[in-house]
Amino acid sequence: MTYRAPLTDIAHALKVAGLDGLQQTDAFKDVDRDTVMAVLEGAGQLTEGVLAPLNRSGDQEGVRLENGKVRSATGFADAWKQYAQGGWTGLAADPQFGGQGLPKVLAMAAFEMAHAANMSFALCPLLGEGAIHLLSLHGTKRQQDLYLKKLVSGAWTGTMNLTESQAGSDLALVRCKAEAAGANYRITGQKIFITWGDHDMTDNIVHLVLARLPDAPPGVKGISLFLVPKILVGDDGKLGAANAVRPLSIEKKLGIHASPTCVMGYEGAVGEIVGKPGDGLSLMFLMMNSARLNVGMEGVGMAEAATQKALQYARERRQGRSPWSKDQTALIVDLPDVRRMLALMTAKTQAARAICYATAIASDMATHAKSEHAREAAGLREDILVPIAKAWSTDVAVEVASLGVQVHGGAGFIEETGAAQFYRDARITPIYEGTNGIQAMDLAGRKLGLENGKAARDLLIEMRTTKITDKKIAAPLHDAIAACERATDWMLASKGTPDALGAATTYLKLMGDTVGGWMLAKGAQGDEPRAGLARFYAAQVLTGANGLADTVEAGAAGLESAQFLAG
Ligand SMILES: Cc1cc2nc3c(=O)[nH]c(=O)nc-3n(C[C@H](O)[C@H](O)[C@H](O)COP(=O)(O)OP(=O)(O)OC[C@H]3O[C@@H](n4cnc5c(N)ncnc54)[C@H](O)[C@@H]3O)c2cc1C
């Protein structure tokens, strides 16, 4: 079996996450249930029928660098054509640039399916979406007319060029140079790890590149953002000569083999500035915030795909005896430990999905809610949820994909079943778009610090005041919320200390576990199968919340010395 788009679960999670609220806005008043279902069904058909069949072949074939050009895996160029023609590249983009003006959350739901069906492929539009977001807000009219519209239509693709060998998490160390040349700039230097940095699916690529002007101050304030096309574009929109940018090599890596990860050489390439000199990093963060949520969606997609595969295997494979089945040799789905794994996979996937959609809806409301007060509140909610959506969902992806291998037993370790590919592909998601350690520091530092913890406290108050009738869910949930409150107070009191930095990842996990449990609880009201899953999650996950809060309060204790590290 290949991937089946889980439309019922997605529609349910959208409701739990607050989709109905969007219809109160002027921008989305026409986005009714029929529209939502039409988008989901369309995405389901494309991802099941076009993208999923290329997932395994793309993994096996990979990509090649030939004569200085990257060749995509067989079938990908045609799949891109279908993806672009279906309007999927511009789902949430502004209609004035050719987009469909739909809520971001629907674009994220479509992305979830694309990631699940073929993560390597979906990385290409993921980067494009970030570029579209950025140029819609900060591009000049010329940049919007010449480049943005092409990105929205999918005629061209976009990339994000931040990383250099000495500048990974710490972008203050970026060294790429930009020198003024008439109305433009010349970009020189090397970028590494650039996703879909080159390919043959479209006739141009729009690179967004961080670089430094000669007189720029050191550190992040000296970084500017440049738009560098692969092929130069005339004022009339016609393609001209090749620009001085090329892929120098492609990385051999653990997973996402069909996504080219390129070392890019900029050899005096012509670029135009986006925004003002020195604005580079803050502009890039705009793109990254959107991409961070989308990487959270990747986590959901990977977890869903791994769960589907494991469930199907467990319903066919027979081993051992089960206390719940009379069969002489039971289906492994009837063995308590295997069912525990499958239930954990299902529950965590659904929780991560609801968290990511709630983040996307907060983002939609932060722009489109009717009152300023509601826009501000939604903005705070988006701020606090983005690092959780990214880090918690991608940690879930790795955990769930690993459990998926485990459910398969030895067959899981063998490539033929496909379970191993999900594990290999998912492993990058906690690393890029800001490692999960960096997300935890963002949550514990900047986001918790907003209005002295208001974003976290407002969320916890809403969670505490949600009426949950099922006592087996409500009691562990309220204990977990109390643990979050205790940990939040401690984190605020410890702000800026090594203790807060040492505790940040555990704090994020505690918050993610609890918000996930709250989402499952909200979605379980009056729905017995979902209530069963929420009870399971409450008993298996939420009961650990107090221990996590204790770990948070241990801060960096024991870490001050590195003497006990091996070697
Ligand atoms: C497949 C792939 C695709 C990628 N795609 C792109 C792309 O399209 N564009 C792009 O620009 N980049 C891309 N990247 C780069 C990616 O974003 C970086 O690898 C990532 O940001 C981490 O940087 P680094 O690898 O230098 O690790 P480092 O920054 O060296 O981190 C090493 C470890 O130290 C930790 N660490 C670092 N700083 C801190 C800190 N201040 N506090 C606590 N812990 C810290 C990290 O969490 C990590 O565990 C890609 C990478 C890969 C592997």
The ligand as a Gaussian input file, in Angstrom:
#p B3LYP/6-31G(d) Opt

LIG

0 1
 C       19.581000      18.318000       4.106000
 C       19.811000      19.727000       4.531000
 C       19.142000      20.755000       3.898000
 C       19.388000      22.082000       4.263000
 N       18.786000      23.103000       3.558000
 C       19.205000      24.377000       3.762000
 C       18.766000      25.441000       2.898000
 O       17.989000      25.240000       1.971000
 N       19.267000      26.686000       3.111000
 C       20.151000      26.956000       4.114000
 O       20.570000      28.102000       4.243000
 N       20.565000      25.984000       4.970000
 C       20.113000      24.696000       4.811000
 N       20.547000      23.698000       5.634000
 C       21.432000      24.031000       6.745000
 C       20.741000      23.875000       8.096000
 O       19.791000      24.869000       8.285000
 C       21.849000      23.862000       9.158000
 O       22.511000      22.617000       9.029000
 C       21.320000      24.055000      10.549000
 O       20.847000      25.371000      10.705000
 C       22.362000      23.788000      11.633000
 O       23.564000      24.439000      11.372000
 P       24.929000      23.596000      11.402000
 O       24.740000      22.409000      10.522000
 O       26.055000      24.496000      11.104000
 O       25.038000      23.071000      12.892000
 P       25.665000      23.870000      14.128000
 O       25.113000      25.251000      14.159000
 O       27.149000      23.703000      14.109000
 O       25.053000      23.061000      15.360000
 C       25.670000      21.886000      15.925000
 C       24.938000      21.568000      17.243000
 O       25.119000      22.646000      18.169000
 C       23.858000      23.152000      18.592000
 N       23.943000      24.615000      18.732000
 C       24.470000      25.506000      17.853000
 N       24.361000      26.748000      18.335000
 C       23.757000      26.659000      19.535000
 C       23.395000      27.597000      20.543000
 N       23.616000      28.899000      20.397000
 N       22.838000      27.119000      21.679000
 C       22.600000      25.799000      21.843000
 N       22.910000      24.873000      20.925000
 C       23.485000      25.296000      19.788000
 C       22.856000      22.737000      17.533000
 O       21.535000      22.634000      18.071000
 C       23.419000      21.397000      17.089000
 O       22.974000      20.390000      17.939000
 C       20.294000      22.363000       5.316000
 C       20.934000      21.319000       5.976000
 C       20.727000      20.023000       5.582000
 C       21.497000      18.934000       6.277000

